[in-house]
Amino acid sequence: MRRGRLTLICILPCAFCLLAVLVFTGAFLPVEQSVYSITAELISPGMTLVMRAVTELGSALPVILLCLLLLLIRKIRWRAGIPAVACVCASVICNQVLKYIFHRPRPTVLRLAPADGFSFPSGHSMNNAALYIALALLLVPLLSRLWQRILAFSGFMLPPFWVGVSRIYLGVHYFGDVLCGWLLGCWFALIAAALWKRYGAVLCDRLRKGGKRGG
Protein backbone atom coordinates (compact mmCIF):
# COMPACT_ATOMS: atom_id res chain seq x y z
CA MET A 1 0.00 0.00 0.00
CA ARG A 2 1.32 3.44 -0.86
CA ARG A 3 2.28 5.56 2.12
CA GLY A 4 0.01 8.42 0.98
CA ARG A 5 -3.07 6.21 0.93
CA LEU A 6 -2.22 4.71 4.31
CA THR A 7 -1.88 8.24 5.70
CA LEU A 8 -5.29 9.16 4.29
CA ILE A 9 -6.86 6.04 5.77
CA CYS A 10 -5.60 7.19 9.18
CA ILE A 11 -6.44 10.89 8.73
CA LEU A 12 -9.96 10.70 7.29
CA PRO A 13 -11.73 9.13 10.32
CA CYS A 14 -9.92 11.61 12.56
CA ALA A 15 -11.11 14.47 10.34
CA PHE A 16 -14.65 13.07 10.51
CA CYS A 17 -14.56 12.91 14.31
CA LEU A 18 -13.21 16.46 14.57
CA LEU A 19 -15.83 17.81 12.18
CA ALA A 20 -18.58 15.91 14.02
CA VAL A 21 -17.52 17.59 17.26
CA LEU A 22 -17.57 21.02 15.57
CA VAL A 23 -20.99 20.32 14.09
CA PHE A 24 -22.64 19.15 17.29
CA THR A 25 -21.10 21.86 19.46
CA GLY A 26 -22.38 24.51 17.06
CA ALA A 27 -18.92 25.75 16.14
CA PHE A 28 -19.42 24.79 12.49
CA LEU A 29 -22.87 26.39 12.20
CA PRO A 30 -21.62 29.76 10.85
CA VAL A 31 -19.85 27.91 8.03
CA GLU A 32 -22.99 25.91 7.25
CA GLN A 33 -25.11 29.05 7.24
CA SER A 34 -22.68 30.82 4.92
CA VAL A 35 -22.65 27.91 2.47
CA TYR A 36 -26.42 27.70 2.45
CA SER A 37 -26.72 31.47 1.95
CA ILE A 38 -24.58 31.16 -1.16
CA THR A 39 -26.63 28.28 -2.54
CA ALA A 40 -29.92 30.04 -1.66
CA GLU A 41 -28.97 32.92 -3.94
CA LEU A 42 -28.83 30.47 -6.85
CA ILE A 43 -32.36 29.15 -6.34
CA SER A 44 -34.50 29.31 -9.48
CA PRO A 45 -37.08 26.98 -11.07
CA GLY A 46 -34.60 25.79 -13.69
CA MET A 47 -31.80 25.20 -11.20
CA THR A 48 -34.15 23.37 -8.86
CA LEU A 49 -35.19 21.05 -11.69
CA VAL A 50 -31.54 20.28 -12.47
CA MET A 51 -30.63 19.70 -8.83
CA ARG A 52 -33.57 17.38 -8.31
CA ALA A 53 -32.44 15.35 -11.32
CA VAL A 54 -28.88 15.23 -9.96
CA THR A 55 -30.00 14.11 -6.53
CA GLU A 56 -32.21 11.41 -8.08
CA LEU A 57 -29.19 10.05 -9.98
CA GLY A 58 -27.47 9.62 -6.63
CA SER A 59 -30.43 7.94 -4.93
CA ALA A 60 -30.80 4.28 -4.06
CA LEU A 61 -32.25 2.88 -7.30
CA PRO A 62 -29.63 4.27 -9.72
CA VAL A 63 -26.83 3.23 -7.36
CA ILE A 64 -28.27 -0.30 -7.08
CA LEU A 65 -28.62 -0.57 -10.86
CA LEU A 66 -25.03 0.58 -11.36
CA CYS A 67 -23.81 -1.96 -8.79
CA LEU A 68 -25.68 -4.74 -10.60
CA LEU A 69 -24.16 -3.63 -13.89
CA LEU A 70 -20.68 -3.73 -12.37
CA LEU A 71 -21.28 -7.30 -11.26
CA LEU A 72 -22.74 -8.41 -14.58
CA ILE A 73 -19.86 -7.18 -16.76
CA ARG A 74 -17.20 -9.88 -16.29
CA LYS A 75 -14.10 -7.79 -16.97
CA ILE A 76 -15.18 -5.05 -14.60
CA ARG A 77 -16.58 -7.49 -12.02
CA TRP A 78 -13.18 -8.94 -11.12
CA ARG A 79 -11.24 -5.70 -11.44
CA ALA A 80 -13.52 -3.33 -9.59
CA GLY A 81 -17.13 -4.50 -9.42
CA ILE A 82 -16.94 -6.78 -6.38
CA PRO A 83 -14.93 -4.41 -4.15
CA ALA A 84 -16.94 -1.36 -5.23
CA VAL A 85 -20.25 -3.06 -4.43
CA ALA A 86 -18.91 -4.33 -1.10
CA CYS A 87 -17.73 -0.80 -0.36
CA VAL A 88 -21.18 0.65 -1.03
CA CYS A 89 -22.85 -2.00 1.15
CA ALA A 90 -20.50 -1.21 4.04
CA SER A 91 -21.08 2.51 3.52
CA VAL A 92 -24.87 2.14 3.59
CA ILE A 93 -24.79 0.14 6.83
CA CYS A 94 -22.36 2.53 8.51
CA ASN A 95 -24.40 5.55 7.41
CA GLN A 96 -27.58 4.19 8.94
CA VAL A 97 -25.81 3.39 12.19
CA LEU A 98 -24.30 6.87 12.39
CA LYS A 99 -27.63 8.55 11.67
CA TYR A 100 -29.18 6.56 14.48
CA ILE A 101 -26.33 7.55 16.81
CA PHE A 102 -26.25 11.28 16.02
CA HIS A 103 -29.99 11.93 15.49
CA ARG A 104 -29.44 15.27 13.76
CA PRO A 105 -32.69 16.74 12.38
CA ARG A 106 -32.75 17.87 8.78
CA PRO A 107 -32.90 21.56 7.82
CA THR A 108 -36.41 23.02 7.71
CA VAL A 109 -35.78 26.30 5.86
CA LEU A 110 -36.50 26.48 2.11
CA ARG A 111 -36.97 22.72 1.72
CA LEU A 112 -37.15 22.10 -2.05
CA ALA A 113 -37.41 18.30 -2.01
CA PRO A 114 -38.91 15.67 0.29
CA ALA A 115 -36.58 13.77 2.60
CA ASP A 116 -37.08 11.46 5.56
CA GLY A 117 -34.89 10.34 8.42
CA PHE A 118 -31.98 12.04 10.10
CA SER A 119 -29.46 14.33 8.49
CA PHE A 120 -25.94 13.44 9.66
CA PRO A 121 -24.05 12.26 7.71
CA SER A 122 -25.55 12.59 4.23
CA GLY A 123 -26.26 9.12 2.84
CA HIS A 124 -26.35 10.31 -0.76
CA SER A 125 -22.95 11.98 -0.42
CA MET A 126 -21.35 9.14 1.52
CA ASN A 127 -22.58 6.25 -0.62
CA ASN A 128 -21.84 7.93 -3.94
CA ALA A 129 -18.38 8.94 -2.75
CA ALA A 130 -17.72 5.35 -1.67
CA LEU A 131 -18.85 3.96 -5.03
CA TYR A 132 -17.22 6.36 -7.45
CA ILE A 133 -13.97 6.89 -5.57
CA ALA A 134 -13.57 3.12 -5.22
CA LEU A 135 -14.07 2.76 -8.98
CA ALA A 136 -11.57 5.55 -9.60
CA LEU A 137 -8.92 3.97 -7.37
CA LEU A 138 -9.36 0.55 -8.99
CA LEU A 139 -9.88 1.44 -12.66
CA VAL A 140 -7.92 4.63 -13.29
CA PRO A 141 -4.48 3.00 -12.69
CA LEU A 142 -5.26 0.61 -15.57
CA LEU A 143 -5.03 3.51 -18.03
CA SER A 144 -1.64 3.97 -19.64
CA ARG A 145 -1.47 7.71 -20.34
CA LEU A 146 -1.36 10.44 -17.70
CA TRP A 147 -3.96 12.62 -19.43
CA GLN A 148 -6.32 9.65 -19.55
CA ARG A 149 -5.88 9.07 -15.83
CA ILE A 150 -6.48 12.72 -14.99
CA LEU A 151 -9.58 12.88 -17.20
CA ALA A 152 -11.01 9.61 -15.87
CA PHE A 153 -10.33 10.46 -12.23
CA SER A 154 -11.96 13.86 -12.65
CA GLY A 155 -14.97 12.19 -14.24
CA PHE A 156 -15.36 9.80 -11.32
CA MET A 157 -15.23 12.71 -8.85
CA LEU A 158 -18.07 14.63 -10.50
CA PRO A 159 -21.06 12.46 -9.45
CA PRO A 160 -20.39 12.47 -5.67
CA PHE A 161 -19.50 16.17 -5.75
CA TRP A 162 -22.64 17.31 -7.56
CA VAL A 163 -24.89 14.93 -5.63
CA GLY A 164 -23.58 16.49 -2.41
CA VAL A 165 -24.10 20.00 -3.76
CA SER A 166 -27.64 19.11 -4.80
CA ARG A 167 -28.46 17.94 -1.26
CA ILE A 168 -27.42 21.32 0.16
CA TYR A 169 -29.21 23.25 -2.58
CA LEU A 170 -32.46 21.34 -2.03
CA GLY A 171 -32.33 22.12 1.68
CA VAL A 172 -32.31 18.51 2.84
CA HIS A 173 -28.80 18.56 4.32
CA TYR A 174 -26.40 20.92 6.00
CA PHE A 175 -22.92 21.42 4.58
CA GLY A 176 -21.44 19.52 7.52
CA ASP A 177 -23.62 16.50 6.71
CA VAL A 178 -22.35 16.43 3.13
CA LEU A 179 -18.72 17.07 4.01
CA CYS A 180 -18.69 14.27 6.60
CA GLY A 181 -20.40 12.00 4.08
CA TRP A 182 -17.65 12.70 1.56
CA LEU A 183 -14.94 12.05 4.15
CA LEU A 184 -16.33 8.68 5.20
CA GLY A 185 -17.17 7.63 1.65
CA CYS A 186 -13.59 8.33 0.60
CA TRP A 187 -12.34 6.39 3.63
CA PHE A 188 -14.40 3.33 2.73
CA ALA A 189 -13.21 3.56 -0.88
CA LEU A 190 -9.55 3.69 0.15
CA ILE A 191 -9.95 0.67 2.41
CA ALA A 192 -11.84 -1.31 -0.24
CA ALA A 193 -9.23 -0.54 -2.92
CA ALA A 194 -6.33 -1.38 -0.61
CA LEU A 195 -7.85 -4.69 0.51
CA TRP A 196 -8.76 -5.70 -3.04
CA LYS A 197 -5.30 -4.95 -4.39
CA ARG A 198 -3.79 -7.03 -1.61
CA TYR A 199 -6.22 -9.96 -1.48
CA GLY A 200 -8.37 -9.63 -4.58
CA ALA A 201 -6.32 -11.90 -6.83
CA VAL A 202 -6.42 -14.72 -4.28
CA LEU A 203 -10.15 -14.30 -3.71
CA CYS A 204 -10.91 -14.22 -7.44
CA ASP A 205 -8.86 -17.36 -7.98
CA ARG A 206 -10.77 -19.20 -5.24
CA LEU A 207 -14.13 -18.02 -6.54
CA ARG A 208 -13.31 -19.12 -10.07
CA LYS A 209 -12.09 -22.52 -8.91
CA GLY A 210 -15.20 -22.93 -6.80
CA GLY A 211 -17.36 -22.05 -9.79
CA LYS A 212 -15.62 -24.61 -11.98
CA ARG A 213 -16.05 -27.35 -9.35
CA GLY A 214 -19.70 -26.48 -8.93
CA GLY A 215 -20.18 -26.63 -12.70
N, C-alpha and C positions, 0 to 999 in steps of 0.2 A: 504494500500500500504506500502511495506517495505520502511524504511527510506533510505536505500542504493539506491533503484531504483528511489525514488523521487529526491535524490541528483543528480543522473545521468541525470534525465530528465531536471534538472535545469542547469547542467554543460555542457552538450553536445552542445546545441545551442550557448552557450558562447564560447566554444572551436572552433566551426565552424566559428563564427564571427571573433575571433582572428586570426585563420589560414587564413581566407579570406583576412584580412587586410595584413598579412605577404606576402601572395601570390601576391596580386595586388600592393604592394609597392616594390616588388622585393626582399624583405628580405629573402624569402623562396627559391629563385631560386638556390642558391648554394646547398641546400639540394636536390632539385629536380634533379639538374645536377649530383650530386654524385650518387643518386639512379639509374638514367638512365645509368650512366657509368658502374655501377655494372651489370645491366641487359644486357647491350650491349655486355659485355664480354661473356655472355652465349649464344649469338645468334648462331644458327646452323640450318640446314634444318630440322633435326628431332625435335628439341625443338620448332621451329616455327610451325611445324605441330601440335604438342601437344597443344601449346598455342592458336592456332586458334580454335582447337576443344573445349578447355576450354571456350574461349570467346563466342563461338557459344552456348554452354550450358547455358550461362548466358544472352543470347539475348532474344528478346521479345517473339518469338514463344514458346520456351521451358518453359519460365516463365508463359505464358498464359495457356499452356497445364497443367502445374502443378497446377495452380490456379483452373482450371476447375475440375481436379481430386480431389482436396481438397473439392470442393463443392459437388461433386457427391458421395463421400464416406460418408454415413450418420454419422457414429461415429466420424469421424474426422471433418465433417462439423460443428457440434455444439460445439466441443471442441476447434478447432483452425482454421478451414477452413474459416469461415466468417470473423473473425477479421484479419487473415493473408491476405486475398484477399483485404479487405478494406484498410489495411496498404499499400499494394503494389500500389493500385490505388491512394492513397493520395501521396505516394512517387513519382510516375510517374508525377503527376500534378505539385507537388512542384519542381521537378527537371527541368521540362520544363520552368517553370516560372523563376527559378534561372539562367538557361542558357541564357534566354532572357535578364535578368537584367545585368549579368556580361559580356556577350559577349567575353569570352576568346577564342582566336583561338586555334586550336589543334596544337600539335607539328608537325613539317615538316621534321625532321631529321630521317632517317632510318625508314620510315613508312613501316610496314610489313603487314598491312591489311587496307582495305578501311574503311573510317568513315566519316560521314557527320555531319554538325551542329557544335555547340560550345562545348567547352571542360569542362567547370567548372559548377557544379561538375560532376563527372562521373556517368552517368545514370546506366550503368551496375553494378557498385559497390554499388550505393545507393539502387537500387531496389532489388538486390539480398540480400543485408544486411537486408533490411526491411523484406523481405519474410522469410528468413531462421532464423534470430534472433527472429522474432515473433513466428515462429513455435517452436523454442527451448524454449522460455519463457513459452509457453502455453502447450507444450507436455512433456518436460523433467520432470517437477514436478510430473507427473503422475506415473513415474517409482519409484519403491519401494527401490531399492538398490542404494547405493552411486556410486558404480563402473559403474552401468548402466547409471546413470545420467551424470557422467563425460564422458563416452564414447559417449553417444548420443549428449551431448552438443558440444563436440569436432567435431563430425560428421557434425552437423548443421553449425559450423563455417567454415568448409573447403570450401564449394562452394563460398561464398562471398569473402573469402580471395584469393583463386586462380583466380577467375574471375578478381578481382582487379589487381593482379600481371600480369595476361595476358594482360590487357589493357596497362600497362606500358611497358611490353616487346614488344608488337606489335607497340609501338610508336604512339598510338592514344590518350594517356592521359599522363599528368604530374603526378608525385607522389602526389602533392597537390590536384589535381582533385579527385584522388582515395581516399585519406585520408579523405577529406571532404565528399565524398559520403558515406564512411563507417560511419562517425560520424552521419550524418543526417539519414541514414538508420537505425542505432541503435536507434536513438531518436524516430523515428516513431514506431519502433517495441516495445519499452518500453511503449509508450503512448497507442498503440493498446492493448497490453497485460494488462495494468493496467485498461483501460476502460472496457475491456471484462470481467475481473475478478470481476469488481464491478457491471456492468450492464448486462453482458451477459446472466445470468440465467433468468432475467426478460424479456429480449428481446426474448430469445428462447421460453419462455413460451407463450408470446403473438403471436409469429409467428406460433407456433404449434396450438394454439387455433384458430387463423385466418384460418389456413389451414384446420382444421376440420370443421369449419363453412362453408367454401367455398365448401368443399366436400359434 
